[in-house]
Amino acid sequence: MDTKIINNKINEVINSDQFKELQWKVVDDIFSSINTIEFENNDDLKLVMTRIRDTFIAGLNYESAKQFLNLAKSGAV
């Protein structure tokens, strides 16, 4: 498939209101759940944010891999 077509589709998804709302909701949920914690220093906050980010990305990668395998099994890839 033409790279331009793939990039256009990706841009369509990441520029959509639904994608932006999802990003906002995740960030809002994270900060609303940690805003009552009294962090001793910036390193504590960095630890929390790094753990949440890494776990979120790992889960996203895992779910994406499952979807890709489903596409491959169906012969779409």
N, CA, C and O atoms as a MOPAC input file, in Angstrom:
PM7 MOZYME 1SCF
protein

 N      0.84600 1    -1.17100 1     0.00000 1
 C      0.00000 1     0.00000 1     0.00000 1
 C      0.89700 1     1.24200 1     0.00000 1
 O      1.97700 1     1.24600 1     0.59100 1
 N      0.44400 1     2.25300 1    -0.65000 1
 C      1.18600 1     3.50500 1    -0.74400 1
 C      1.35500 1     4.13800 1     0.64200 1
 O      0.39200 1     4.26200 1     1.39800 1
 N      2.57600 1     4.52900 1     0.95900 1
 C      2.87700 1     5.13800 1     2.25500 1
 C      2.03400 1     6.38200 1     2.49500 1
 O      1.62800 1     6.64200 1     3.62700 1
 N      1.77100 1     7.14200 1     1.46200 1
 C      0.96800 1     8.35900 1     1.61500 1
 C     -0.44700 1     8.01700 1     2.07900 1
 O     -1.01800 1     8.73400 1     2.90100 1
 N     -1.00700 1     6.94400 1     1.56500 1
 C     -2.34500 1     6.52500 1     1.98600 1
 C     -2.33300 1     6.13300 1     3.45800 1
 O     -3.22600 1     6.50600 1     4.21900 1
 N     -1.30800 1     5.37400 1     3.85000 1
 C     -1.19400 1     4.95400 1     5.25700 1
 C     -1.03900 1     6.17000 1     6.15800 1
 O     -1.72100 1     6.26600 1     7.17900 1
 N     -0.15600 1     7.10400 1     5.80200 1
 C      0.04700 1     8.31300 1     6.61700 1
 C     -1.20900 1     9.16300 1     6.68200 1
 O     -1.51000 1     9.73200 1     7.73100 1
 N     -1.93900 1     9.26000 1     5.60000 1
 C     -3.19200 1    10.02300 1     5.60500 1
 C     -4.19700 1     9.40400 1     6.56800 1
 O     -4.89500 1    10.11900 1     7.28700 1
 N     -4.27100 1     8.07500 1     6.58300 1
 C     -5.18600 1     7.39400 1     7.49700 1
 C     -4.77100 1     7.62000 1     8.94600 1
 O     -5.61100 1     7.89300 1     9.80300 1
 N     -3.46800 1     7.50500 1     9.21800 1
 C     -2.96900 1     7.75500 1    10.57000 1
 C     -3.28700 1     9.18400 1    10.99800 1
 O     -3.76400 1     9.40600 1    12.11000 1
 N     -3.02800 1    10.14800 1    10.12700 1
 C     -3.32800 1    11.55000 1    10.44200 1
 C     -4.81400 1    11.76300 1    10.69000 1
 O     -5.20000 1    12.54500 1    11.55900 1
 N     -5.63200 1    11.07800 1     9.93800 1
 C     -7.08100 1    11.17300 1    10.11800 1
 C     -7.48000 1    10.71000 1    11.51900 1
 O     -8.32600 1    11.32100 1    12.17200 1
 N     -6.85800 1     9.62200 1    11.96600 1
 C     -7.16900 1     9.08900 1    13.29400 1
 C     -6.64600 1    10.00900 1    14.38600 1
 O     -7.39800 1    10.37800 1    15.28800 1
 N     -5.35600 1    10.39300 1    14.32300 1
 C     -4.76900 1    11.16300 1    15.42400 1
 C     -5.24700 1    12.60800 1    15.46300 1
 O     -5.08000 1    13.28200 1    16.47900 1
 N     -5.83600 1    13.09300 1    14.38400 1
 C     -6.37700 1    14.45300 1    14.38300 1
 C     -7.87300 1    14.48300 1    14.65600 1
 O     -8.48400 1    15.55200 1    14.65700 1
 N     -8.46700 1    13.31300 1    14.88700 1
 C     -9.90500 1    13.25600 1    15.11600 1
 C    -10.25800 1    13.76100 1    16.51000 1
 O     -9.44700 1    13.70000 1    17.43400 1
 N    -11.47100 1    14.25700 1    16.64100 1
 C    -11.94900 1    14.70700 1    17.95000 1
 C    -11.98800 1    13.54000 1    18.93500 1
 O    -11.68400 1    13.71600 1    20.11500 1
 N    -12.35400 1    12.36800 1    18.46700 1
 C    -12.42700 1    11.20100 1    19.33200 1
 C    -11.06300 1    10.87100 1    19.93600 1
 O    -10.97000 1    10.56500 1    21.12500 1
 N    -10.01100 1    10.93000 1    19.12900 1
 C     -8.65600 1    10.65200 1    19.61100 1
 C     -8.22500 1    11.69600 1    20.63500 1
 O     -7.67000 1    11.35400 1    21.67900 1
 N     -8.48000 1    12.97000 1    20.33600 1
 C     -8.10400 1    14.04700 1    21.25500 1
 C     -8.88300 1    13.95100 1    22.56200 1
 O     -8.32900 1    14.20000 1    23.63300 1
 N    -10.16400 1    13.59200 1    22.48300 1
 C    -10.97100 1    13.43100 1    23.69500 1
 C    -10.46400 1    12.26400 1    24.53500 1
 O    -10.45700 1    12.33500 1    25.76400 1
 N    -10.04200 1    11.19200 1    23.87300 1
 C     -9.50300 1    10.04200 1    24.59100 1
 C     -8.22000 1    10.41500 1    25.32200 1
 O     -8.02900 1    10.03800 1    26.47800 1
 N     -7.33800 1    11.15800 1    24.65000 1
 C     -6.10600 1    11.61100 1    25.29900 1
 C     -6.43700 1    12.47000 1    26.51500 1
 O     -5.85600 1    12.28400 1    27.58400 1
 N     -7.35900 1    13.40200 1    26.35800 1
 C     -7.73000 1    14.28500 1    27.45200 1
 C     -8.30700 1    13.48500 1    28.60900 1
 O     -7.98100 1    13.74300 1    29.76700 1
 N     -9.16800 1    12.50700 1    28.30000 1
 C     -9.78700 1    11.71100 1    29.36100 1
 C     -8.74500 1    10.92200 1    30.14300 1
 O     -8.80800 1    10.86100 1    31.37100 1
 N     -7.79000 1    10.31800 1    29.44700 1
 C     -6.74500 1     9.55100 1    30.13500 1
 C     -5.93900 1    10.47200 1    31.05400 1
 O     -5.71200 1    10.14100 1    32.21700 1
 N     -5.51400 1    11.60800 1    30.54500 1
 C     -4.72300 1    12.55100 1    31.34700 1
 C     -5.54700 1    13.06200 1    32.52700 1
 O     -5.04300 1    13.14800 1    33.64700 1
 N     -6.80000 1    13.39800 1    32.27900 1
 C     -7.66400 1    13.89000 1    33.35200 1
 C     -7.85800 1    12.82600 1    34.42700 1
 O     -7.80100 1    13.13200 1    35.61900 1
 N     -8.08500 1    11.59000 1    34.02000 1
 C     -8.24900 1    10.50200 1    34.99300 1
 C     -6.99000 1    10.30100 1    35.82700 1
 O     -7.06000 1    10.10400 1    37.04000 1
 N     -5.84300 1    10.35400 1    35.16400 1
 C     -4.57600 1    10.17400 1    35.88100 1
 C     -4.38600 1    11.27300 1    36.91100 1
 O     -4.13400 1    10.99100 1    38.08300 1
 N     -4.50600 1    12.51600 1    36.48700 1
 C     -4.23100 1    13.61400 1    37.40100 1
 C     -5.30000 1    13.77400 1    38.47000 1
 O     -4.99200 1    14.20300 1    39.58200 1
 N     -6.53400 1    13.44300 1    38.16500 1
 C     -7.56100 1    13.55300 1    39.20000 1
 C     -7.36800 1    12.49000 1    40.27000 1
 O     -7.79600 1    12.67300 1    41.41000 1
 N     -6.72100 1    11.37000 1    39.91000 1
 C     -6.49900 1    10.33000 1    40.91100 1
 C     -5.21300 1    10.54000 1    41.71000 1
 O     -5.05400 1     9.94900 1    42.77800 1
 N     -4.30200 1    11.36500 1    41.21800 1
 C     -3.05600 1    11.58200 1    41.97300 1
 C     -2.96000 1    12.97900 1    42.57500 1
 O     -1.98200 1    13.28600 1    43.25600 1
 N     -3.94500 1    13.82400 1    42.33900 1
 C     -3.82000 1    15.20400 1    42.82400 1
 C     -3.95800 1    15.32600 1    44.33900 1
 O     -3.71000 1    16.39600 1    44.89600 1
 N     -4.34600 1    14.25400 1    45.00700 1
 C     -4.44900 1    14.30800 1    46.47400 1
 C     -3.18700 1    13.77300 1    47.16100 1
 O     -3.05300 1    13.85400 1    48.38200 1
 N     -2.27100 1    13.22800 1    46.36600 1
 C     -1.03300 1    12.68900 1    46.93100 1
 C     -0.06500 1    13.83600 1    47.20100 1
 O      0.12600 1    14.71000 1    46.35500 1
 N      0.53200 1    13.82500 1    48.36400 1
 C      1.52800 1    14.83900 1    48.69000 1
 C      2.91200 1    14.27900 1    48.36400 1
 O      3.48800 1    13.52100 1    49.14400 1
 N      3.42500 1    14.65900 1    47.21900 1
 C      4.73100 1    14.18500 1    46.79000 1
 C      5.82300 1    14.93900 1    47.53500 1
 O      5.72200 1    16.14700 1    47.75100 1
 N      6.85800 1    14.22200 1    47.92100 1
 C      7.96200 1    14.85200 1    48.64700 1
 C      8.86400 1    15.63800 1    47.71300 1
 O      9.44500 1    16.64900 1    48.10800 1
 N      8.98400 1    15.17000 1    46.46100 1
 C      9.83500 1    15.88000 1    45.50800 1
 C      9.42000 1    15.50400 1    44.08700 1
 O      8.52700 1    14.68000 1    43.88800 1
 N     10.06900 1    16.10800 1    43.11900 1
 C      9.73600 1    15.86000 1    41.71800 1
 C     10.01700 1    14.42700 1    41.29900 1
 O      9.35600 1    13.89800 1    40.40500 1
 N     10.99200 1    13.79600 1    41.94100 1
 C     11.29800 1    12.41000 1    41.59300 1
 C     10.12000 1    11.48300 1    41.88500 1
 O      9.87700 1    10.53300 1    41.14200 1
 N      9.38900 1    11.75800 1    42.96500 1
 C      8.20200 1    10.95600 1    43.28700 1
 C      7.15600 1    11.09000 1    42.17800 1
 O      6.57200 1    10.10100 1    41.73600 1
 N      6.93500 1    12.30400 1    41.74600 1
 C      5.95600 1    12.55100 1    40.68500 1
 C      6.41800 1    11.91400 1    39.37300 1
 O      5.61600 1    11.33100 1    38.64400 1
 N      7.70000 1    12.02800 1    39.08000 1
 C      8.24500 1    11.41200 1    37.86200 1
 C      8.06200 1     9.90000 1    37.88500 1
 O      7.74500 1     9.29300 1    36.86200 1
 N      8.26300 1     9.29200 1    39.05500 1
 C      8.08600 1     7.85000 1    39.18800 1
 C      6.64500 1     7.45700 1    38.87500 1
 O      6.40800 1     6.51300 1    38.12100 1
 N      5.69700 1     8.16600 1    39.44100 1
 C      4.28200 1     7.86100 1    39.20000 1
 C      3.95900 1     8.00500 1    37.71900 1
 O      3.34700 1     7.11600 1    37.12500 1
 N      4.36200 1     9.10400 1    37.13100 1
 C      4.03500 1     9.36300 1    35.73000 1
 C      4.73900 1     8.36700 1    34.80100 1
 O      4.15900 1     7.94200 1    33.80200 1
 N      5.96200 1     7.99800 1    35.11700 1
 C      6.68900 1     7.03200 1    34.29500 1
 C      6.02300 1     5.67000 1    34.35900 1
 O      5.85200 1     5.01300 1    33.33100 1
 N      5.64700 1     5.24100 1    35.54900 1
 C      4.97900 1     3.94400 1    35.69500 1
 C      3.65700 1     3.92100 1    34.95400 1
 O      3.35100 1     2.94800 1    34.26500 1
 N      2.86100 1     4.98800 1    35.08600 1
 C      1.56600 1     5.03700 1    34.40600 1
 C      1.77600 1     5.04900 1    32.89300 1
 O      1.11000 1     4.30700 1    32.17100 1
 N      2.68500 1     5.87500 1    32.41400 1
 C      2.95400 1     5.96400 1    30.97500 1
 C      3.43500 1     4.63800 1    30.42000 1
 O      2.93200 1     4.17600 1    29.39600 1
 N      4.40300 1     4.01900 1    31.08500 1
 C      4.96200 1     2.76200 1    30.59100 1
 C      3.91800 1     1.65400 1    30.56600 1
 O      3.86500 1     0.87100 1    29.61800 1
 N      3.09300 1     1.58800 1    31.59800 1
 C      2.05000 1     0.57000 1    31.65400 1
 C      1.00200 1     0.80700 1    30.57700 1
 O      0.53100 1    -0.13600 1    29.94200 1
 N      0.63900 1     2.06500 1    30.37300 1
 C     -0.34000 1     2.40300 1    29.33500 1
 C      0.19100 1     2.02700 1    27.95700 1
 O     -0.52200 1     1.42100 1    27.15800 1
 N      1.43200 1     2.38200 1    27.68200 1
 C      2.03200 1     2.09000 1    26.38100 1
 C      2.17700 1     0.58500 1    26.18100 1
 O      1.91100 1     0.08200 1    25.09000 1
 N      2.59000 1    -0.13400 1    27.20800 1
 C      2.72200 1    -1.59100 1    27.08900 1
 C      1.36700 1    -2.22800 1    26.78700 1
 O      1.27100 1    -3.12800 1    25.95100 1
 N      0.34700 1    -1.77000 1    27.45400 1
 C     -1.00200 1    -2.29100 1    27.19900 1
 C     -1.48700 1    -1.95800 1    25.79700 1
 O     -2.10400 1    -2.79000 1    25.13200 1
 N     -1.20800 1    -0.74800 1    25.35400 1
 C     -1.58100 1    -0.33800 1    23.99600 1
 C     -0.84400 1    -1.18000 1    22.96100 1
 O     -1.44000 1    -1.61700 1    21.97700 1
 N      0.43900 1    -1.40600 1    23.17800 1
 C      1.22200 1    -2.24900 1    22.26900 1
 C      0.68700 1    -3.67300 1    22.23800 1
 O      0.59400 1    -4.27800 1    21.17000 1
 N      0.33700 1    -4.20900 1    23.39200 1
 C     -0.18400 1    -5.57400 1    23.47900 1
 C     -1.51000 1    -5.69600 1    22.72100 1
 O     -1.69400 1    -6.61200 1    21.92000 1
 N     -2.42100 1    -4.77100 1    22.98200 1
 C     -3.72500 1    -4.81200 1    22.31500 1
 C     -3.57600 1    -4.59800 1    20.81000 1
 O     -4.28600 1    -5.22500 1    20.02300 1
 N     -2.66300 1    -3.72300 1    20.40700 1
 C     -2.41500 1    -3.49200 1    18.98400 1
 C     -1.84500 1    -4.74400 1    18.31800 1
 O     -2.22700 1    -5.08200 1    17.19700 1
 N     -0.94300 1    -5.42100 1    18.99900 1
 C     -0.36400 1    -6.65600 1    18.45700 1
 C     -1.44000 1    -7.71800 1    18.27100 1
 O     -1.43400 1    -8.43600 1    17.27100 1
 N     -2.36600 1    -7.82600 1    19.22500 1
 C     -3.45900 1    -8.78700 1    19.08300 1
 C     -4.31000 1    -8.45900 1    17.85900 1
 O     -4.70500 1    -9.35400 1    17.11300 1
 N     -4.59100 1    -7.17400 1    17.65700 1
 C     -5.39300 1    -6.77600 1    16.50000 1
 C     -4.64300 1    -7.07200 1    15.19800 1
 O     -5.24200 1    -7.53000 1    14.22500 1
 N     -3.34800 1    -6.81200 1    15.18500 1
 C     -2.54800 1    -7.07900 1    13.99600 1
 C     -2.55700 1    -8.57700 1    13.68700 1
 O     -2.69000 1    -8.96600 1    12.52600 1
 N     -2.41900 1    -9.41200 1    14.70400 1
 C     -2.44300 1   -10.85900 1    14.49400 1
 C     -3.80500 1   -11.30000 1    13.96200 1
 O     -3.87900 1   -12.18700 1    13.11200 1
 N     -4.86900 1   -10.69500 1    14.44800 1
 C     -6.20300 1   -11.01100 1    13.93100 1
 C     -6.31200 1   -10.63300 1    12.45600 1
 O     -6.89300 1   -11.37400 1    11.66400 1
 N     -5.75300 1    -9.48200 1    12.08900 1
 C     -5.75100 1    -9.07900 1    10.68600 1
 C     -4.94000 1   -10.06200 1     9.84000 1
 O     -5.34600 1   -10.43700 1     8.74000 1
 N     -3.79300 1   -10.46900 1    10.37200 1
 C     -2.94400 1   -11.40600 1     9.64500 1
 C     -3.64200 1   -12.75300 1     9.45300 1
 O     -3.55100 1   -13.35500 1     8.38300 1
 N     -4.32900 1   -13.21800 1    10.47500 1
 C     -5.03600 1   -14.49000 1    10.38400 1
 C     -6.18100 1   -14.43500 1     9.38300 1
 O     -6.49600 1   -15.42500 1     8.72300 1
 N     -6.80800 1   -13.24600 1     9.27900 1
 C     -7.94200 1   -13.10700 1     8.36400 1
 C     -7.49000 1   -12.92200 1     6.92000 1
 O     -8.30800 1   -12.91700 1     6.00000 1
 N     -6.18200 1   -12.77000 1     6.72900 1
 C     -5.65300 1   -12.60100 1     5.39200 1
 C     -5.63800 1   -11.16900 1     4.90100 1
 O     -5.32500 1   -10.91000 1     3.73900 1
 N     -5.97800 1   -10.23000 1     5.78700 1
 C     -5.99400 1    -8.81000 1     5.40500 1
 C     -4.58900 1    -8.24000 1     5.28600 1
 O     -4.38500 1    -7.21000 1     4.64300 1
 N     -3.61400 1    -8.91300 1     5.90900 1
 C     -2.22900 1    -8.44000 1     5.86000 1
 C     -1.38100 1    -9.45300 1     5.14600 1
 O     -0.17600 1    -9.25300 1     4.99300 1

